[in-house]
């Protein structure tokens, strides 16, 4: 799907709002903390379980990465002002 410039700017605005939201950051932090706890309590030999936990942790990181990319895209899409 091709977005208009306005949609890109709007997405960036909404992404920034989410990343600046204290509750959203707390939720993500709690989720990541839960995953770390699960990882640390898993046995060394549980390779499949650890891989699954790692992928869940990576998922939370990818959400933040995508939101930052939307913010960057919005910044680049805004017209330059003098």
N, CA, C and O atoms as a Maestro MAE file, in Angstrom:
{
 s_m_m2io_version
 :::
 2.0.0
}

f_m_ct {
 s_m_title
 :::
 protein
 m_atom[328] {
  # First column is atom index #
  i_m_mmod_type
  r_m_x_coord
  r_m_y_coord
  r_m_z_coord
  i_m_residue_number
  s_m_chain_name
  s_m_pdb_residue_name
  s_m_pdb_atom_name
  i_m_atomic_number
  :::
  1 25 0.838 -1.177 0.000 1 A "UNK " " N  " 7
  2 3 0.000 0.000 0.000 1 A "UNK " " CA " 6
  3 2 0.887 1.245 0.000 1 A "UNK " " C  " 6
  4 15 1.787 1.383 0.828 1 A "UNK " " O  " 8
  5 25 0.623 2.119 -0.915 2 A "UNK " " N  " 7
  6 3 1.348 3.374 -0.995 2 A "UNK " " CA " 6
  7 2 0.625 4.418 -0.159 2 A "UNK " " C  " 6
  8 15 -0.582 4.616 -0.295 2 A "UNK " " O  " 8
  9 25 1.375 5.076 0.699 3 A "UNK " " N  " 7
  10 3 0.792 6.099 1.566 3 A "UNK " " CA " 6
  11 2 1.012 7.479 0.962 3 A "UNK " " C  " 6
  12 15 2.001 7.730 0.274 3 A "UNK " " O  " 8
  13 25 0.074 8.353 1.236 4 A "UNK " " N  " 7
  14 3 0.257 9.747 0.857 4 A "UNK " " CA " 6
  15 2 1.233 10.385 1.836 4 A "UNK " " C  " 6
  16 15 1.503 9.837 2.905 4 A "UNK " " O  " 8
  17 25 1.754 11.536 1.467 5 A "UNK " " N  " 7
  18 3 2.657 12.256 2.368 5 A "UNK " " CA " 6
  19 2 1.961 12.565 3.679 5 A "UNK " " C  " 6
  20 15 2.566 12.466 4.747 5 A "UNK " " O  " 8
  21 25 0.694 12.938 3.602 6 A "UNK " " N  " 7
  22 3 -0.040 13.254 4.826 6 A "UNK " " CA " 6
  23 2 -0.198 12.024 5.717 6 A "UNK " " C  " 6
  24 15 -0.109 12.131 6.940 6 A "UNK " " O  " 8
  25 25 -0.432 10.861 5.117 7 A "UNK " " N  " 7
  26 3 -0.546 9.633 5.905 7 A "UNK " " CA " 6
  27 2 0.786 9.292 6.589 7 A "UNK " " C  " 6
  28 15 0.803 8.837 7.732 7 A "UNK " " O  " 8
  29 25 1.883 9.513 5.888 8 A "UNK " " N  " 7
  30 3 3.203 9.257 6.460 8 A "UNK " " CA " 6
  31 2 3.451 10.183 7.645 8 A "UNK " " C  " 6
  32 15 3.937 9.751 8.690 8 A "UNK " " O  " 8
  33 25 3.114 11.460 7.475 9 A "UNK " " N  " 7
  34 3 3.286 12.432 8.551 9 A "UNK " " CA " 6
  35 2 2.374 12.084 9.725 9 A "UNK " " C  " 6
  36 15 2.796 12.155 10.879 9 A "UNK " " O  " 8
  37 25 1.137 11.712 9.442 10 A "UNK " " N  " 7
  38 3 0.206 11.325 10.513 10 A "UNK " " CA " 6
  39 2 0.696 10.099 11.263 10 A "UNK " " C  " 6
  40 15 0.645 10.059 12.492 10 A "UNK " " O  " 8
  41 25 1.176 9.090 10.525 11 A "UNK " " N  " 7
  42 3 1.712 7.888 11.165 11 A "UNK " " CA " 6
  43 2 2.883 8.240 12.084 11 A "UNK " " C  " 6
  44 15 3.000 7.705 13.186 11 A "UNK " " O  " 8
  45 25 3.736 9.133 11.625 12 A "UNK " " N  " 7
  46 3 4.864 9.568 12.447 12 A "UNK " " CA " 6
  47 2 4.413 10.265 13.713 12 A "UNK " " C  " 6
  48 15 4.980 10.065 14.787 12 A "UNK " " O  " 8
  49 25 3.380 11.090 13.573 13 A "UNK " " N  " 7
  50 3 2.832 11.793 14.737 13 A "UNK " " CA " 6
  51 2 2.264 10.796 15.742 13 A "UNK " " C  " 6
  52 15 2.523 10.903 16.940 13 A "UNK " " O  " 8
  53 25 1.499 9.838 15.262 14 A "UNK " " N  " 7
  54 3 0.899 8.837 16.151 14 A "UNK " " CA " 6
  55 2 1.968 7.937 16.773 14 A "UNK " " C  " 6
  56 15 1.863 7.560 17.941 14 A "UNK " " O  " 8
  57 25 2.990 7.596 15.999 15 A "UNK " " N  " 7
  58 3 4.076 6.766 16.523 15 A "UNK " " CA " 6
  59 2 4.826 7.507 17.625 15 A "UNK " " C  " 6
  60 15 5.167 6.920 18.651 15 A "UNK " " O  " 8
  61 25 5.080 8.789 17.412 16 A "UNK " " N  " 7
  62 3 5.766 9.592 18.440 16 A "UNK " " CA " 6
  63 2 4.928 9.674 19.691 16 A "UNK " " C  " 6
  64 15 5.447 9.578 20.803 16 A "UNK " " O  " 8
  65 25 3.646 9.850 19.517 17 A "UNK " " N  " 7
  66 3 2.753 9.908 20.676 17 A "UNK " " CA " 6
  67 2 2.834 8.612 21.482 17 A "UNK " " C  " 6
  68 15 2.871 8.641 22.712 17 A "UNK " " O  " 8
  69 25 2.860 7.474 20.780 18 A "UNK " " N  " 7
  70 3 2.966 6.182 21.471 18 A "UNK " " CA " 6
  71 2 4.301 6.046 22.196 18 A "UNK " " C  " 6
  72 15 4.342 5.657 23.363 18 A "UNK " " O  " 8
  73 25 5.392 6.369 21.502 19 A "UNK " " N  " 7
  74 3 6.712 6.224 22.120 19 A "UNK " " CA " 6
  75 2 6.905 7.189 23.287 19 A "UNK " " C  " 6
  76 15 7.684 6.906 24.198 19 A "UNK " " O  " 8
  77 25 6.215 8.309 23.270 20 A "UNK " " N  " 7
  78 3 6.303 9.272 24.370 20 A "UNK " " CA " 6
  79 2 5.353 8.933 25.517 20 A "UNK " " C  " 6
  80 15 5.442 9.520 26.595 20 A "UNK " " O  " 8
  81 25 4.450 7.990 25.285 21 A "UNK " " N  " 7
  82 3 3.451 7.638 26.290 21 A "UNK " " CA " 6
  83 2 4.085 6.802 27.403 21 A "UNK " " C  " 6
  84 15 4.629 5.729 27.146 21 A "UNK " " O  " 8
  85 25 4.012 7.291 28.621 22 A "UNK " " N  " 7
  86 3 4.625 6.626 29.770 22 A "UNK " " CA " 6
  87 2 4.010 5.247 29.990 22 A "UNK " " C  " 6
  88 15 4.729 4.291 30.280 22 A "UNK " " O  " 8
  89 25 2.713 5.135 29.858 23 A "UNK " " N  " 7
  90 3 2.049 3.844 30.073 23 A "UNK " " CA " 6
  91 2 2.457 2.826 29.012 23 A "UNK " " C  " 6
  92 15 2.703 1.661 29.327 23 A "UNK " " O  " 8
  93 25 2.528 3.261 27.770 24 A "UNK " " N  " 7
  94 3 2.945 2.356 26.696 24 A "UNK " " CA " 6
  95 2 4.360 1.846 26.956 24 A "UNK " " C  " 6
  96 15 4.632 0.655 26.799 24 A "UNK " " O  " 8
  97 25 5.254 2.738 27.350 25 A "UNK " " N  " 7
  98 3 6.628 2.342 27.652 25 A "UNK " " CA " 6
  99 2 6.666 1.371 28.836 25 A "UNK " " C  " 6
  100 15 7.437 0.412 28.835 25 A "UNK " " O  " 8
  101 25 5.833 1.627 29.838 26 A "UNK " " N  " 7
  102 3 5.775 0.744 30.998 26 A "UNK " " CA " 6
  103 2 5.284 -0.629 30.596 26 A "UNK " " C  " 6
  104 15 5.837 -1.638 31.034 26 A "UNK " " O  " 8
  105 25 4.243 -0.685 29.762 27 A "UNK " " N  " 7
  106 3 3.714 -1.970 29.291 27 A "UNK " " CA " 6
  107 2 4.782 -2.757 28.541 27 A "UNK " " C  " 6
  108 15 4.988 -3.944 28.797 27 A "UNK " " O  " 8
  109 25 5.460 -2.085 27.610 28 A "UNK " " N  " 7
  110 3 6.515 -2.771 26.864 28 A "UNK " " CA " 6
  111 2 7.637 -3.238 27.791 28 A "UNK " " C  " 6
  112 15 8.170 -4.336 27.633 28 A "UNK " " O  " 8
  113 25 7.985 -2.395 28.752 29 A "UNK " " N  " 7
  114 3 9.027 -2.762 29.715 29 A "UNK " " CA " 6
  115 2 8.637 -3.976 30.542 29 A "UNK " " C  " 6
  116 15 9.464 -4.851 30.798 29 A "UNK " " O  " 8
  117 25 7.377 -4.031 30.960 30 A "UNK " " N  " 7
  118 3 6.904 -5.181 31.728 30 A "UNK " " CA " 6
  119 2 6.904 -6.449 30.877 30 A "UNK " " C  " 6
  120 15 7.277 -7.523 31.351 30 A "UNK " " O  " 8
  121 25 6.488 -6.319 29.632 31 A "UNK " " N  " 7
  122 3 6.481 -7.477 28.732 31 A "UNK " " CA " 6
  123 2 7.907 -7.979 28.530 31 A "UNK " " C  " 6
  124 15 8.168 -9.177 28.642 31 A "UNK " " O  " 8
  125 25 8.833 -7.062 28.233 32 A "UNK " " N  " 7
  126 3 10.226 -7.458 28.047 32 A "UNK " " CA " 6
  127 2 10.802 -8.067 29.324 32 A "UNK " " C  " 6
  128 15 11.558 -9.037 29.265 32 A "UNK " " O  " 8
  129 25 10.449 -7.504 30.471 33 A "UNK " " N  " 7
  130 3 10.901 -8.054 31.746 33 A "UNK " " CA " 6
  131 2 10.391 -9.466 31.970 33 A "UNK " " C  " 6
  132 15 11.126 -10.333 32.445 33 A "UNK " " O  " 8
  133 25 9.126 -9.696 31.626 34 A "UNK " " N  " 7
  134 3 8.554 -11.040 31.744 34 A "UNK " " CA " 6
  135 2 9.307 -12.032 30.857 34 A "UNK " " C  " 6
  136 15 9.592 -13.158 31.264 34 A "UNK " " O  " 8
  137 25 9.621 -11.596 29.647 35 A "UNK " " N  " 7
  138 3 10.345 -12.477 28.729 35 A "UNK " " CA " 6
  139 2 11.742 -12.785 29.261 35 A "UNK " " C  " 6
  140 15 12.200 -13.924 29.176 35 A "UNK " " O  " 8
  141 25 12.429 -11.768 29.814 36 A "UNK " " N  " 7
  142 3 13.759 -12.004 30.375 36 A "UNK " " CA " 6
  143 2 13.682 -12.990 31.535 36 A "UNK " " C  " 6
  144 15 14.529 -13.872 31.675 36 A "UNK " " O  " 8
  145 25 12.658 -12.829 32.359 37 A "UNK " " N  " 7
  146 3 12.476 -13.750 33.480 37 A "UNK " " CA " 6
  147 2 12.249 -15.175 32.980 37 A "UNK " " C  " 6
  148 15 12.820 -16.128 33.510 37 A "UNK " " O  " 8
  149 25 11.414 -15.307 31.957 38 A "UNK " " N  " 7
  150 3 11.178 -16.624 31.370 38 A "UNK " " CA " 6
  151 2 12.478 -17.206 30.807 38 A "UNK " " C  " 6
  152 15 12.775 -18.385 30.999 38 A "UNK " " O  " 8
  153 25 13.247 -16.365 30.111 39 A "UNK " " N  " 7
  154 3 14.501 -16.820 29.516 39 A "UNK " " CA " 6
  155 2 15.480 -17.270 30.595 39 A "UNK " " C  " 6
  156 15 16.088 -18.336 30.490 39 A "UNK " " O  " 8
  157 25 15.625 -16.447 31.632 40 A "UNK " " N  " 7
  158 3 16.579 -16.755 32.699 40 A "UNK " " CA " 6
  159 2 16.171 -17.979 33.509 40 A "UNK " " C  " 6
  160 15 17.033 -18.666 34.056 40 A "UNK " " O  " 8
  161 25 14.888 -18.262 33.596 41 A "UNK " " N  " 7
  162 3 14.445 -19.411 34.373 41 A "UNK " " CA " 6
  163 2 14.380 -20.690 33.535 41 A "UNK " " C  " 6
  164 15 14.144 -21.772 34.072 41 A "UNK " " O  " 8
  165 25 14.588 -20.568 32.228 42 A "UNK " " N  " 7
  166 3 14.583 -21.768 31.378 42 A "UNK " " CA " 6
  167 2 15.906 -22.507 31.529 42 A "UNK " " C  " 6
  168 15 16.927 -21.918 31.885 42 A "UNK " " O  " 8
  169 25 15.870 -23.782 31.257 43 A "UNK " " N  " 7
  170 3 17.093 -24.580 31.390 43 A "UNK " " CA " 6
  171 2 18.019 -24.329 30.195 43 A "UNK " " C  " 6
  172 15 17.578 -23.964 29.105 43 A "UNK " " O  " 8
  173 25 19.289 -24.533 30.435 44 A "UNK " " N  " 7
  174 3 20.286 -24.323 29.379 44 A "UNK " " CA " 6
  175 2 20.021 -25.205 28.160 44 A "UNK " " C  " 6
  176 15 20.321 -24.816 27.032 44 A "UNK " " O  " 8
  177 25 19.466 -26.378 28.384 45 A "UNK " " N  " 7
  178 3 19.236 -27.315 27.289 45 A "UNK " " CA " 6
  179 2 17.958 -27.086 26.514 45 A "UNK " " C  " 6
  180 15 17.717 -27.741 25.500 45 A "UNK " " O  " 8
  181 25 17.133 -26.156 26.986 46 A "UNK " " N  " 7
  182 3 15.844 -25.890 26.323 46 A "UNK " " CA " 6
  183 2 16.052 -24.914 25.173 46 A "UNK " " C  " 6
  184 15 15.599 -23.770 25.222 46 A "UNK " " O  " 8
  185 25 16.725 -25.370 24.165 47 A "UNK " " N  " 7
  186 3 17.073 -24.497 23.038 47 A "UNK " " CA " 6
  187 2 15.823 -23.995 22.326 47 A "UNK " " C  " 6
  188 15 15.722 -22.808 22.018 47 A "UNK " " O  " 8
  189 25 14.875 -24.884 22.063 48 A "UNK " " N  " 7
  190 3 13.646 -24.473 21.377 48 A "UNK " " CA " 6
  191 2 12.848 -23.461 22.182 48 A "UNK " " C  " 6
  192 15 12.335 -22.485 21.633 48 A "UNK " " O  " 8
  193 25 12.747 -23.695 23.483 49 A "UNK " " N  " 7
  194 3 12.027 -22.752 24.347 49 A "UNK " " CA " 6
  195 2 12.708 -21.406 24.404 49 A "UNK " " C  " 6
  196 15 12.053 -20.364 24.359 49 A "UNK " " O  " 8
  197 25 14.038 -21.428 24.503 50 A "UNK " " N  " 7
  198 3 14.781 -20.168 24.550 50 A "UNK " " CA " 6
  199 2 14.685 -19.406 23.227 50 A "UNK " " C  " 6
  200 15 14.605 -18.178 23.216 50 A "UNK " " O  " 8
  201 25 14.694 -20.134 22.128 51 A "UNK " " N  " 7
  202 3 14.540 -19.470 20.830 51 A "UNK " " CA " 6
  203 2 13.168 -18.803 20.734 51 A "UNK " " C  " 6
  204 15 13.048 -17.687 20.228 51 A "UNK " " O  " 8
  205 25 12.135 -19.492 21.223 52 A "UNK " " N  " 7
  206 3 10.784 -18.928 21.177 52 A "UNK " " CA " 6
  207 2 10.691 -17.675 22.042 52 A "UNK " " C  " 6
  208 15 10.078 -16.685 21.642 52 A "UNK " " O  " 8
  209 25 11.293 -17.717 23.215 53 A "UNK " " N  " 7
  210 3 11.281 -16.548 24.100 53 A "UNK " " CA " 6
  211 2 12.053 -15.405 23.462 53 A "UNK " " C  " 6
  212 15 11.616 -14.255 23.501 53 A "UNK " " O  " 8
  213 25 13.199 -15.720 22.876 54 A "UNK " " N  " 7
  214 3 13.999 -14.690 22.212 54 A "UNK " " CA " 6
  215 2 13.200 -14.017 21.099 54 A "UNK " " C  " 6
  216 15 13.252 -12.796 20.947 54 A "UNK " " O  " 8
  217 25 12.466 -14.805 20.328 55 A "UNK " " N  " 7
  218 3 11.682 -14.236 19.234 55 A "UNK " " CA " 6
  219 2 10.576 -13.325 19.775 55 A "UNK " " C  " 6
  220 15 10.251 -12.315 19.152 55 A "UNK " " O  " 8
  221 25 10.003 -13.669 20.915 56 A "UNK " " N  " 7
  222 3 9.001 -12.794 21.534 56 A "UNK " " CA " 6
  223 2 9.648 -11.486 21.971 56 A "UNK " " C  " 6
  224 15 9.085 -10.410 21.767 56 A "UNK " " O  " 8
  225 25 10.837 -11.580 22.576 57 A "UNK " " N  " 7
  226 3 11.548 -10.360 22.968 57 A "UNK " " CA " 6
  227 2 11.872 -9.527 21.740 57 A "UNK " " C  " 6
  228 15 11.748 -8.302 21.758 57 A "UNK " " O  " 8
  229 25 12.283 -10.189 20.686 58 A "UNK " " N  " 7
  230 3 12.606 -9.483 19.440 58 A "UNK " " CA " 6
  231 2 11.367 -8.798 18.875 58 A "UNK " " C  " 6
  232 15 11.464 -7.730 18.272 58 A "UNK " " O  " 8
  233 25 10.217 -9.406 19.067 59 A "UNK " " N  " 7
  234 3 8.966 -8.800 18.604 59 A "UNK " " CA " 6
  235 2 8.703 -7.459 19.257 59 A "UNK " " C  " 6
  236 15 8.288 -6.516 18.583 59 A "UNK " " O  " 8
  237 25 8.939 -7.355 20.568 60 A "UNK " " N  " 7
  238 3 8.733 -6.072 21.239 60 A "UNK " " CA " 6
  239 2 9.730 -5.034 20.742 60 A "UNK " " C  " 6
  240 15 9.398 -3.857 20.602 60 A "UNK " " O  " 8
  241 25 10.955 -5.479 20.476 61 A "UNK " " N  " 7
  242 3 11.961 -4.567 19.939 61 A "UNK " " CA " 6
  243 2 11.577 -4.091 18.543 61 A "UNK " " C  " 6
  244 15 11.799 -2.932 18.190 61 A "UNK " " O  " 8
  245 25 11.003 -4.988 17.756 62 A "UNK " " N  " 7
  246 3 10.607 -4.629 16.391 62 A "UNK " " CA " 6
  247 2 9.458 -3.621 16.389 62 A "UNK " " C  " 6
  248 15 9.386 -2.770 15.503 62 A "UNK " " O  " 8
  249 25 8.563 -3.709 17.368 63 A "UNK " " N  " 7
  250 3 7.481 -2.725 17.474 63 A "UNK " " CA " 6
  251 2 8.088 -1.340 17.670 63 A "UNK " " C  " 6
  252 15 7.720 -0.393 16.976 63 A "UNK " " O  " 8
  253 25 9.018 -1.222 18.616 64 A "UNK " " N  " 7
  254 3 9.657 0.073 18.861 64 A "UNK " " CA " 6
  255 2 10.454 0.540 17.647 64 A "UNK " " C  " 6
  256 15 10.448 1.725 17.316 64 A "UNK " " O  " 8
  257 25 11.133 -0.383 16.989 65 A "UNK " " N  " 7
  258 3 11.903 -0.042 15.796 65 A "UNK " " CA " 6
  259 2 10.995 0.484 14.693 65 A "UNK " " C  " 6
  260 15 11.329 1.466 14.030 65 A "UNK " " O  " 8
  261 25 9.863 -0.152 14.496 66 A "UNK " " N  " 7
  262 3 8.923 0.274 13.451 66 A "UNK " " CA " 6
  263 2 8.359 1.656 13.770 66 A "UNK " " C  " 6
  264 15 8.231 2.496 12.879 66 A "UNK " " O  " 8
  265 25 8.025 1.893 15.030 67 A "UNK " " N  " 7
  266 3 7.509 3.203 15.417 67 A "UNK " " CA " 6
  267 2 8.557 4.286 15.172 67 A "UNK " " C  " 6
  268 15 8.230 5.369 14.686 67 A "UNK " " O  " 8
  269 25 9.817 3.995 15.508 68 A "UNK " " N  " 7
  270 3 10.885 4.970 15.251 68 A "UNK " " CA " 6
  271 2 11.061 5.213 13.748 68 A "UNK " " C  " 6
  272 15 11.326 6.339 13.327 68 A "UNK " " O  " 8
  273 25 10.915 4.172 12.953 69 A "UNK " " N  " 7
  274 3 11.027 4.325 11.493 69 A "UNK " " CA " 6
  275 2 9.914 5.217 10.968 69 A "UNK " " C  " 6
  276 15 10.149 6.044 10.087 69 A "UNK " " O  " 8
  277 25 8.703 5.059 11.497 70 A "UNK " " N  " 7
  278 3 7.590 5.922 11.069 70 A "UNK " " CA " 6
  279 2 7.866 7.376 11.435 70 A "UNK " " C  " 6
  280 15 7.550 8.285 10.668 70 A "UNK " " O  " 8
  281 25 8.455 7.590 12.608 71 A "UNK " " N  " 7
  282 3 8.800 8.957 13.006 71 A "UNK " " CA " 6
  283 2 9.844 9.524 12.046 71 A "UNK " " C  " 6
  284 15 9.720 10.663 11.594 71 A "UNK " " O  " 8
  285 25 10.865 8.738 11.735 72 A "UNK " " N  " 7
  286 3 11.907 9.189 10.807 72 A "UNK " " CA " 6
  287 2 11.329 9.474 9.422 72 A "UNK " " C  " 6
  288 15 11.662 10.487 8.807 72 A "UNK " " O  " 8
  289 25 10.472 8.593 8.933 73 A "UNK " " N  " 7
  290 3 9.855 8.798 7.619 73 A "UNK " " CA " 6
  291 2 9.030 10.071 7.590 73 A "UNK " " C  " 6
  292 15 9.038 10.803 6.600 73 A "UNK " " O  " 8
  293 25 8.320 10.333 8.676 74 A "UNK " " N  " 7
  294 3 7.510 11.549 8.740 74 A "UNK " " CA " 6
  295 2 8.392 12.783 8.718 74 A "UNK " " C  " 6
  296 15 8.064 13.775 8.066 74 A "UNK " " O  " 8
  297 25 9.502 12.725 9.423 75 A "UNK " " N  " 7
  298 3 10.426 13.854 9.461 75 A "UNK " " CA " 6
  299 2 10.983 14.132 8.069 75 A "UNK " " C  " 6
  300 15 11.102 15.285 7.655 75 A "UNK " " O  " 8
  301 25 11.322 13.067 7.357 76 A "UNK " " N  " 7
  302 3 11.873 13.216 6.008 76 A "UNK " " CA " 6
  303 2 10.817 13.657 5.002 76 A "UNK " " C  " 6
  304 15 11.149 14.258 3.980 76 A "UNK " " O  " 8
  305 25 9.555 13.365 5.279 77 A "UNK " " N  " 7
  306 3 8.485 13.687 4.334 77 A "UNK " " CA " 6
  307 2 7.962 15.113 4.477 77 A "UNK " " C  " 6
  308 15 7.305 15.632 3.575 77 A "UNK " " O  " 8
  309 25 8.251 15.736 5.599 78 A "UNK " " N  " 7
  310 3 7.752 17.095 5.808 78 A "UNK " " CA " 6
  311 2 8.503 18.047 4.874 78 A "UNK " " C  " 6
  312 15 9.711 17.915 4.676 78 A "UNK " " O  " 8
  313 25 7.784 18.988 4.314 79 A "UNK " " N  " 7
  314 3 8.457 19.960 3.429 79 A "UNK " " CA " 6
  315 2 9.427 20.839 4.222 79 A "UNK " " C  " 6
  316 15 9.174 21.183 5.377 79 A "UNK " " O  " 8
  317 25 10.512 21.185 3.595 80 A "UNK " " N  " 7
  318 3 11.491 22.055 4.243 80 A "UNK " " CA " 6
  319 2 10.951 23.463 4.298 80 A "UNK " " C  " 6
  320 15 10.359 23.947 3.334 80 A "UNK " " O  " 8
  321 25 11.154 24.126 5.429 81 A "UNK " " N  " 7
  322 3 10.734 25.516 5.566 81 A "UNK " " CA " 6
  323 2 11.971 26.381 5.768 81 A "UNK " " C  " 6
  324 15 12.960 25.956 6.364 81 A "UNK " " O  " 8
  325 25 11.890 27.595 5.260 82 A "UNK " " N  " 7
  326 3 13.021 28.518 5.380 82 A "UNK " " CA " 6
  327 2 12.773 29.522 6.461 82 A "UNK " " C  " 6
  328 15 13.617 30.384 6.710 82 A "UNK " " O  " 8
  :::
 }
 m_bond[327] {
  # First column is bond index #
  i_m_from
  i_m_to
  i_m_order
  :::
  1 1 2 1
  2 2 3 1
  3 3 4 2
  4 3 5 1
  5 5 6 1
  6 6 7 1
  7 7 8 2
  8 7 9 1
  9 9 10 1
  10 10 11 1
  11 11 12 2
  12 11 13 1
  13 13 14 1
  14 14 15 1
  15 15 16 2
  16 15 17 1
  17 17 18 1
  18 18 19 1
  19 19 20 2
  20 19 21 1
  21 21 22 1
  22 22 23 1
  23 23 24 2
  24 23 25 1
  25 25 26 1
  26 26 27 1
  27 27 28 2
  28 27 29 1
  29 29 30 1
  30 30 31 1
  31 31 32 2
  32 31 33 1
  33 33 34 1
  34 34 35 1
  35 35 36 2
  36 35 37 1
  37 37 38 1
  38 38 39 1
  39 39 40 2
  40 39 41 1
  41 41 42 1
  42 42 43 1
  43 43 44 2
  44 43 45 1
  45 45 46 1
  46 46 47 1
  47 47 48 2
  48 47 49 1
  49 49 50 1
  50 50 51 1
  51 51 52 2
  52 51 53 1
  53 53 54 1
  54 54 55 1
  55 55 56 2
  56 55 57 1
  57 57 58 1
  58 58 59 1
  59 59 60 2
  60 59 61 1
  61 61 62 1
  62 62 63 1
  63 63 64 2
  64 63 65 1
  65 65 66 1
  66 66 67 1
  67 67 68 2
  68 67 69 1
  69 69 70 1
  70 70 71 1
  71 71 72 2
  72 71 73 1
  73 73 74 1
  74 74 75 1
  75 75 76 2
  76 75 77 1
  77 77 78 1
  78 78 79 1
  79 79 80 2
  80 79 81 1
  81 81 82 1
  82 82 83 1
  83 83 84 2
  84 83 85 1
  85 85 86 1
  86 86 87 1
  87 87 88 2
  88 87 89 1
  89 89 90 1
  90 90 91 1
  91 91 92 2
  92 91 93 1
  93 93 94 1
  94 94 95 1
  95 95 96 2
  96 95 97 1
  97 97 98 1
  98 98 99 1
  99 99 100 2
  100 99 101 1
  101 101 102 1
  102 102 103 1
  103 103 104 2
  104 103 105 1
  105 105 106 1
  106 106 107 1
  107 107 108 2
  108 107 109 1
  109 109 110 1
  110 110 111 1
  111 111 112 2
  112 111 113 1
  113 113 114 1
  114 114 115 1
  115 115 116 2
  116 115 117 1
  117 117 118 1
  118 118 119 1
  119 119 120 2
  120 119 121 1
  121 121 122 1
  122 122 123 1
  123 123 124 2
  124 123 125 1
  125 125 126 1
  126 126 127 1
  127 127 128 2
  128 127 129 1
  129 129 130 1
  130 130 131 1
  131 131 132 2
  132 131 133 1
  133 133 134 1
  134 134 135 1
  135 135 136 2
  136 135 137 1
  137 137 138 1
  138 138 139 1
  139 139 140 2
  140 139 141 1
  141 141 142 1
  142 142 143 1
  143 143 144 2
  144 143 145 1
  145 145 146 1
  146 146 147 1
  147 147 148 2
  148 147 149 1
  149 149 150 1
  150 150 151 1
  151 151 152 2
  152 151 153 1
  153 153 154 1
  154 154 155 1
  155 155 156 2
  156 155 157 1
  157 157 158 1
  158 158 159 1
  159 159 160 2
  160 159 161 1
  161 161 162 1
  162 162 163 1
  163 163 164 2
  164 163 165 1
  165 165 166 1
  166 166 167 1
  167 167 168 2
  168 167 169 1
  169 169 170 1
  170 170 171 1
  171 171 172 2
  172 171 173 1
  173 173 174 1
  174 174 175 1
  175 175 176 2
  176 175 177 1
  177 177 178 1
  178 178 179 1
  179 179 180 2
  180 179 181 1
  181 181 182 1
  182 182 183 1
  183 183 184 2
  184 183 185 1
  185 185 186 1
  186 186 187 1
  187 187 188 2
  188 187 189 1
  189 189 190 1
  190 190 191 1
  191 191 192 2
  192 191 193 1
  193 193 194 1
  194 194 195 1
  195 195 196 2
  196 195 197 1
  197 197 198 1
  198 198 199 1
  199 199 200 2
  200 199 201 1
  201 201 202 1
  202 202 203 1
  203 203 204 2
  204 203 205 1
  205 205 206 1
  206 206 207 1
  207 207 208 2
  208 207 209 1
  209 209 210 1
  210 210 211 1
  211 211 212 2
  212 211 213 1
  213 213 214 1
  214 214 215 1
  215 215 216 2
  216 215 217 1
  217 217 218 1
  218 218 219 1
  219 219 220 2
  220 219 221 1
  221 221 222 1
  222 222 223 1
  223 223 224 2
  224 223 225 1
  225 225 226 1
  226 226 227 1
  227 227 228 2
  228 227 229 1
  229 229 230 1
  230 230 231 1
  231 231 232 2
  232 231 233 1
  233 233 234 1
  234 234 235 1
  235 235 236 2
  236 235 237 1
  237 237 238 1
  238 238 239 1
  239 239 240 2
  240 239 241 1
  241 241 242 1
  242 242 243 1
  243 243 244 2
  244 243 245 1
  245 245 246 1
  246 246 247 1
  247 247 248 2
  248 247 249 1
  249 249 250 1
  250 250 251 1
  251 251 252 2
  252 251 253 1
  253 253 254 1
  254 254 255 1
  255 255 256 2
  256 255 257 1
  257 257 258 1
  258 258 259 1
  259 259 260 2
  260 259 261 1
  261 261 262 1
  262 262 263 1
  263 263 264 2
  264 263 265 1
  265 265 266 1
  266 266 267 1
  267 267 268 2
  268 267 269 1
  269 269 270 1
  270 270 271 1
  271 271 272 2
  272 271 273 1
  273 273 274 1
  274 274 275 1
  275 275 276 2
  276 275 277 1
  277 277 278 1
  278 278 279 1
  279 279 280 2
  280 279 281 1
  281 281 282 1
  282 282 283 1
  283 283 284 2
  284 283 285 1
  285 285 286 1
  286 286 287 1
  287 287 288 2
  288 287 289 1
  289 289 290 1
  290 290 291 1
  291 291 292 2
  292 291 293 1
  293 293 294 1
  294 294 295 1
  295 295 296 2
  296 295 297 1
  297 297 298 1
  298 298 299 1
  299 299 300 2
  300 299 301 1
  301 301 302 1
  302 302 303 1
  303 303 304 2
  304 303 305 1
  305 305 306 1
  306 306 307 1
  307 307 308 2
  308 307 309 1
  309 309 310 1
  310 310 311 1
  311 311 312 2
  312 311 313 1
  313 313 314 1
  314 314 315 1
  315 315 316 2
  316 315 317 1
  317 317 318 1
  318 318 319 1
  319 319 320 2
  320 319 321 1
  321 321 322 1
  322 322 323 1
  323 323 324 2
  324 323 325 1
  325 325 326 1
  326 326 327 1
  327 327 328 2
  :::
 }
}
